[in-house]
Amino acid sequence: MTKKSVLRAVMIRSCTALAAVGLCATAVPLVGAQRALAALAQGETAPDFTLQGALGGKLLTFSLKDALKKGPVVLYFFPAAFTKGCTLEAHAFAEATEDFAKQGATVVGVTAGNVDRVAEFSKEECRSKFAVLADPGAKVAGLYKSLSSQGMFLHSDRSSYVITPDDKIVLSYTSQDPETHVSKTLDAVTAWHASAQ
């Protein structure tokens, strides 16, 4: 192993551990190309969290525990508001929000990038259909092992989860293709809804 690859591995491990306890900043310098860490797996218990965010430009506080009382939650992490792929993904989730709602599911997006613009993003690109939460320091992304490095910075990876009211993850999906996340999560919600009947 080269000195550079050892340094990279140590920095990623250290920052993941620090992010899990909220001590790692979003802009942690890392060396090398994009690298994602393994997301939480299907069947695991979803970590609870509360974050500030916005819906339709209006500020709100989102609690996973409270949202799960109403039904399953589709939790999707994305790298940064107002970037090309994240905008495509937001549009796709906005178009499908009613399909999720018909099955009692709540959609929520979480980002560690451009956290100062989530209110604007929730109104413009999410079309006021679902909440977008700011995750400064990638704390919640760390809990969900949805961290990725790109260039010199650590951010939330493009990962989606479907979490059932009993706190279980029934879908864990990571892909850089922003438009596949809606179909994967909707299929998982549909399957869960059918089995819950």
C-alpha positions in Angstrom: 0.0 0.0 0.0 1.4 3.4 -0.9 1.7 6.2 1.6 -1.0 8.2 -0.2 -3.5 5.3 -0.1 -2.8 4.6 3.6 -3.4 8.3 4.4 -6.7 8.3 2.4 -8.0 5.2 4.2 -7.1 6.6 7.6 -8.8 9.9 6.8 -12.0 8.2 5.5 -12.2 5.9 8.5 -11.6 8.8 10.9 -14.0 11.1 9.3 -16.7 8.4 9.2 -16.3 7.8 12.9 -16.3 11.6 13.7 -19.3 12.2 11.5 -21.3 9.6 13.5 -20.8 11.7 16.6 -21.3 15.0 14.8 -17.7 16.2 14.8 -16.8 16.0 11.2 -17.4 19.1 9.0 -18.9 18.8 5.5 -15.8 20.2 3.9 -13.3 17.7 5.2 -10.4 17.5 2.8 -9.9 14.1 1.3 -7.4 13.0 -1.3 -8.5 11.1 -4.5 -11.5 10.3 -6.6 -15.0 9.6 -5.5 -15.3 6.9 -2.9 -18.5 5.8 -1.2 -18.8 3.9 2.1 -21.2 1.0 2.5 -24.7 2.1 3.4 -26.8 0.5 6.1 -28.2 -2.8 5.0 -31.8 -4.1 4.5 -33.0 -5.5 7.8 -31.0 -3.1 10.0 -32.7 -0.7 12.5 -32.9 2.8 11.2 -31.1 5.3 13.4 -33.5 8.0 14.8 -32.7 11.6 14.0 -34.2 15.1 14.1 -33.1 17.8 11.6 -34.1 21.3 10.5 -35.3 21.8 7.0 -38.0 23.2 4.8 -41.1 22.3 2.9 -42.3 24.7 0.2 -39.7 27.2 1.4 -41.2 27.2 5.0 -38.9 26.1 7.8 -39.7 23.0 9.8 -38.2 20.5 12.2 -38.4 16.9 11.0 -38.4 13.9 13.5 -38.0 10.4 12.0 -39.7 8.9 15.0 -42.8 11.2 14.6 -42.9 10.6 10.8 -42.9 6.8 11.2 -46.1 7.1 13.4 -47.9 8.0 10.1 -46.4 5.2 7.9 -43.2 4.3 6.1 -40.6 6.9 5.3 -38.6 7.2 2.1 -35.4 8.8 3.2 -33.1 9.8 0.4 -29.6 11.4 0.8 -28.2 13.5 -2.0 -24.9 15.3 -2.4 -25.9 19.0 -2.8 -28.9 21.2 -3.6 -29.0 22.8 -7.0 -26.5 20.5 -8.6 -27.6 18.8 -11.9 -28.1 15.2 -10.7 -29.7 16.3 -7.4 -32.1 18.5 -9.3 -33.2 15.7 -11.6 -33.7 13.4 -8.6 -35.8 16.1 -6.8 -38.0 16.5 -9.9 -38.5 12.7 -10.1 -39.4 12.4 -6.4 -41.8 15.5 -6.7 -43.6 13.8 -9.6 -44.0 10.6 -7.6 -44.9 12.1 -4.2 -48.7 11.4 -4.7 -48.0 7.8 -5.5 -46.0 7.5 -2.3 -48.7 9.3 -0.3 -51.4 7.0 -1.6 -49.6 4.2 0.3 -49.1 6.3 3.4 -45.4 7.0 2.8 -43.6 10.2 3.6 -40.7 11.3 1.3 -37.9 13.4 2.7 -34.6 14.4 1.2 -31.4 15.0 3.2 -28.2 16.8 2.1 -24.9 17.9 3.7 -24.2 20.1 0.7 -25.4 23.7 0.2 -27.3 23.4 3.5 -28.0 27.2 3.4 -30.2 26.7 0.3 -32.6 23.9 1.4 -35.6 26.2 1.8 -35.1 27.5 -1.7 -34.5 24.0 -3.1 -37.6 22.6 -1.4 -39.8 25.2 -3.1 -38.2 25.4 -6.6 -36.8 21.9 -7.4 -38.9 19.8 -5.0 -41.9 21.8 -6.1 -43.2 22.1 -2.5 -44.1 18.4 -2.6 -41.8 17.1 0.2 -39.4 18.3 2.9 -35.7 18.7 2.4 -33.5 18.6 5.5 -30.1 20.2 6.1 -27.4 17.9 7.5 -24.5 20.2 8.4 -21.4 18.2 9.0 -23.0 15.1 7.5 -24.0 13.9 10.9 -27.1 11.9 9.8 -25.4 10.8 6.7 -22.7 9.3 9.0 -25.3 7.4 11.0 -26.6 5.9 7.8 -23.2 5.3 6.4 -24.1 7.4 3.4 -20.9 9.4 3.1 -18.9 9.9 0.0 -15.8 11.8 -1.0 -15.4 13.6 -4.2 -12.3 15.6 -5.0 -11.3 17.2 -1.7 -14.6 17.1 0.2 -16.8 14.7 2.1 -20.6 14.9 1.4 -23.7 12.8 1.6 -23.8 9.9 -0.9 -26.7 9.3 -3.2 -28.4 6.6 -1.1 -32.1 5.9 -0.5 -33.8 4.0 2.2 -37.4 2.8 2.9 -38.0 2.6 6.6 -41.1 1.0 8.0 -43.0 2.1 11.1 -41.2 -0.5 13.2 -37.9 1.3 12.4 -36.7 -1.4 10.0 -34.9 -0.7 6.7 -36.7 -2.7 4.0 -34.7 -1.1 1.2 -31.1 0.3 1.1 -30.1 1.5 -2.4 -27.0 3.4 -3.5 -26.5 4.5 -7.1 -25.1 7.6 -8.8 -28.0 7.4 -11.3 -30.5 9.9 -9.7 -33.5 8.8 -11.6 -33.5 5.1 -10.5 -34.1 6.0 -6.8 -37.8 6.8 -7.3 -38.6 3.5 -9.0 -36.6 1.4 -6.5 -38.2 3.1 -3.4 -41.7 3.1 -4.8 -41.4 -0.6 -5.6 -40.3 -1.2 -2.0 -43.1 0.9 -0.5 -45.6 -0.9 -2.7 -44.4 -4.4 -1.7 -44.4 -3.4 2.0 -47.9 -1.9 1.7 -49.2 -5.1 0.1 -47.7 -7.3 2.8 -49.1 -5.0 5.5 -52.7 -5.4 4.3 
